[in-house]
Amino acid sequence: MEKVIDVQHLRKSFGNNEVLKDIDFSVSKGEVVCIIGSSGSGKSTLLRCINLLETPTSGEIIYNGKNILDDKHNIYSYRTKLGMVFQQFNLFNNHNVLSNCTVGQIKVLKREKEEAEEIALKYLENVGMAQYINAMPRQLSGGQKQRVAIARALSMEPDVMLFDEPTSALDPETVGEVLKVMKDLAKSGLTMLVVTHEMGFAREVSDRVIFMDKGVIAEEGKPEEIFNNPKEKRTKEFLHRILSNN
């Protein structure tokens, strides 16, 4: 399978605190990879390094065969190839739903307004938010905001979608609507890298699960291997703790 992102020997320190310690993994085209682990294990920092919201301390991130940490690489053009969905939605509060999904296309991708709106409407339709195009973010529920945030990221037509615990700020009633959208995206063949604490989603939807613990990848494998027969003691303890609480 064609690797879209290949992370090699990635390290990230904040002062003396090494948050990521020699991380190696890759994501192939059309693959859904879920990253699980306790809070503070480095999951979100890893995503933020991949899209360069954080600058890695050392290592390589190979995107389509080129190391994006080389000085020669254009960070901005690389970022347009990655869709990012955050915990806190990060919508533009002074723009309505449609404008939230067109502003990046127009400013960054230089699309004409008409084309940008057509693309935005297609993705808003996909996430069930087309009837809300004139609504402002403050008029939406958390689940609706997150679905708009997903449509906004998709409107840039990225190669890879990164999700950083996209349901953690939602109330229980709206978690399902966002997970359904993500399941549909996974079925469509989109390449997805998802940091999540939704174990049911990771088990059902991912092609591969990565368990992180204290800044390292402690174990990775197919979901049935990780959930039914984890090899590492740390993985067993984490899953036992999480699954017995649900």
N, C-alpha and C positions, 0 to 999 in steps of 0.2 A: 504493500500500500504506500501511496505517496505521502511522505511526511510534510505537513504544512508548517508545524512549529517543532523544533528540536532543541531542547534545553540541555546544555552541557556544563557540568561543574559550576552551577550557579550558586553564588554566595551573596548574602546581603547582611550587612551589619549596621546597626544604629549605635554609633559610639562603640563601646566595648561589648554590646549585646549582639551576638551573632544569631540572627533570626532564621536565616536559611543557610544550611551547611551542605555544600557540595550536592546540589540537586541535579539529577539526570532523568529526563523523561521526554517523550515526544507525543504529538497528536497527529494522527493521519487524517487525510481528507475524508469527510463524511463520518468521522468517529465522534461518539459522545463519551467524554471522559469526566467522571465525577471525582472530586477531591473531598475526602471526609477527614475528620480529626477534631480533637478538642480545640476550644478557644485558645489562641496563643500558640498554636502549633506551626504557624507560618503560612497557612493556606491563602489568606487574603493578600499577604505581602508577596507571595509567589505570583498571583494574578497581576498585582500592581507592577511587579517587575516585568512581566511579560508584555504589558502594554506601555511600559516605561513611564508610568506615573511615579514609580520609584526607580532610581538608577541602581542597577546591581553593582555590588562591590567588585565582583570578578565573575568570570565565566563567559559563556557564549549563548546567545539566543539566535538560532538559525531559522530564518523564515524564507521559505521557498529557495533554500540553498545558499542564502547569504547571511552573514553574521550582522544582525542589526545594531550591535554595539560597536561596530567599526565607526570611526569618525566620519567616514565617507557616506554613511547611510543616512538617508533623509527620514528622520523620525516622524515628521508630519505625514508623509505619504504612507509610511508603514502603519501609523495609527488609524488611517482611514480604512485599512483592511481588517481592523478588529472592531467588532461591536462590543460595547461594554455596558452591562446592566448592573447597577449598584444596589446596595441594600436600601438606600434612602431615596430612590427614584431619580433625584437630581434633575427634575424637570425645570424648565425656565418658567418661573411663576408669572412673568409679565407677558407670556405668549399663550395663545390658546392651543388646543390639542393639535390642530392641523399645523400651525406654525412651529410648534415644538418639533414636528417631524419633517419640516422642510428647511428650517434655518441652516442646519449643517450641510444639507445637500447643496443649497444655493451658495453659501459662503465658502465651503471647503471643496466641494466637488464641482463648483461652478455650473451647476445645472440651471436651466431656465425655470422660472417659477412654475409655469404650467406643467412641465415634466416632473418637477419635484413634487407637486401636489398630486399628480396622477400616481406616482410611486408611493407616496405617503398614504394615500387612500387605500391602495391595494393592501398595504401591511396593516393599516388600522382595521380594515375589513377582516383580515386574517386573525387578529387578536380580539375581535368582537367589539371594537371601539369606534367604528365608522360613524355611528349616530351621534357621537359626542364631539365632532370636529370643532364646534364653536365654543365648547366649554373651556373654562380656565381651570388650571390644576386645583385651585382651592375648592372647586365644586365637585371634585371627584373623591371617591373612596381610595384607600391605600391600594387595593387590588386593581382598581381602574388606572390609577397613576402608574403602577408597575407595568400594566399591559401597554400603556402609551409609551413608557420608557423602552419596552421591548420593540414596539413598532418603530420608534425613533431610531434605535440602533439598526434594525433591519433595513430601514429606508436608505441607509448608506451602502447597502448591499455588500456587507463585509465577507471576507473569506472564512473568518472564525468569529463565533460569538462567545464572549466571556461573561459568565454570570457570577457575581460575588454575593452569595447567600441571598438570592433575590426574594425569598419569602420571609426572611427573619424579622422584618419590620411590620409584617402584616398580621391582622387579627385572624383567628382560626377559620372564620367563614370565608375569607377571601384567598386563603392560601391555595385552595383547590383550583380556583379559576386561573391563577397564574401557572400552577403546575400543569394544568391541561394544555395551556398555550405552549409551554415548553415541551411537553410530550409530542404535540403535533409537529413542532419544529424539528424534533429529533427524528420523527418518522419521515420528514421531508428530505432527509439526507444532509441537513446542515451540520457543519463541523462545530461542536460545542465543547467548551471547557467550563465545568460548573463546580463551584465551591458550594457545598450544601450540607445542611444538617437534616435534610429530609431523606431518611434512610430508605423509605418505600420507593421514592423517586429514583434514587441511586441504584437500587436493586432491580427495578423494573425497566429503566430506560437506558442505563449506561452500557456501553460496550466494554468499558474498563473502569475499575475503581482504584483510586490511589489513596492509601491511608497515610496521612502525615502525622508525625509525633515529634515534638521538640526540634523542629527545623529540619528534619530528614524525612525522606520517603521510607517509612518502615516496612511497607508491604504494598504490592500492587498486583492486580489480576482481574480475571473476569468476575462479575458480580456474584455469581453462584459460588465461586471459590472463596472470595473474601467473606461473604455473609454466612455460608454454610460450613466452610472448612478453613478458617483463617489459620495460618501457620505460626504467626508471631504472637507471643504472649501479650504484647501491648495491644495488638489488634483485637484479640479475644476480650481483653479487659474493657477496652473502649466500647465495643459492640454490646457486650453484656450490660454495661452501665446505661448506654443509650436505649437499647431495646427493652430493657426491663422497666425503664421510666415511662415508656409509651403505653 
